[in-house]
Amino acid sequence: ASQAYPEQVIGPNVPTVRFVVNGTTLTATFNTGLNPYTKYDCYVTANTSIGEGMQSKIVSSTMNESLPGPVVGLKLLCNTFTTMTLIWQQPASVSNTIIVAYSISLQSQASFNSTTKRTVYTLLDLTAATTYNVSVTACTTKGCGDPVYLQASTVSIENISCASVTAIRNNAVHVSWMPLLLPSDGTLVGYTVFYGQRELNSLQVTNGVTQVDITNINLSNDMYQFTIMAEIRINGQSKNVNVSQYLYLKPSDSTVLSDESSVSTINALSTILAIVIVLLLILLAVIVVLTALIVRKYKRIFYAVAGVDKESSHREVNITLTTELGK
């Protein structure tokens, strides 16, 4: 017959154990104090009035994982007409779990569910100017935890997000945008920048570059419009995705820049002119000094060749003048 013994506390920080003896078989059940996804080593020793016997072979066992906690800091990173990029952090405590995936759900007319191993995800093919209820849930091999919810919206044409365009001269602009964050099964082929007035030109950008300078345009006559699209490949199929809505640059946006450029040019020319004048004055002073030295040198040579001492010559001239005056 089986005989059960009450739970016993073996020691501090050790789980309580309950023993059941059935003939020569001893069953020990650890009921409390075990941590999820933690490895435990167990062995058995027999104790008599003489003392403790040899320990049995060690048996190791790892506890099952627990369900993960909620993700932290779910927010909207970027949005366009048809896309929303979400970002979050892993649950606060993951020491006893391994996150294998995150589940993303979108509540709309047709429910959407997807998974990713990263903490960022881009929702595609959405409707412009629409608010969606989104949830993100962390999952382990044991299952998924509690979802975290967020209301996020795609943008309308009046809004500006994810991209910017700046006039750098009256005939050139700088366009930059945030990189498109793709699902785990997606790859980026490249970006295309469309720009122009009534008819749009296109500029291909590859190798993941997210900025470009566009030149040879005239910002003084008419408004220019810009937009960026990305070509991506998901499961072998190509798809074009809006990275930004239309951005507009008016002629007035480059007027101030042109005026500032003119002022800068005048200031630069004035500085150069002042430097040239100073150099010319220095050169003139050097010429005067050199001329004086040369004249002095040649005077000495003349006196030496003539065999006349300069001071005696002066005395002779003075004597002559005195004699003439005396007469």
Secondary structure, DSSP 8 states (H G I E B T S, - for coil): -EEE---B--STTS--EEEEEETTEEEEEE-S---TT-EEEE----B-SS-B------EEEE---------EEEEEEEE-SS-EEEEEE--S--TT----EEEEEEESSS-EEEEESSSEEEE-S--TT-EEEEEEEEEETTEE---EEEEEE---TT---SEEEEEEETTEEEEEE------TTEEEEEEEEEEESSSEEEEEE-TT--EEEEES--TTTS-EEEEEEEEEEETTEEEEEESS--EEE-THHHHHHHHHHHHHHHHHHHHHHHHHHHHHHHHHHHHHHHHHHHHHHHHHHHHHHHT--HHHHHHHHHHHHHHHHH-
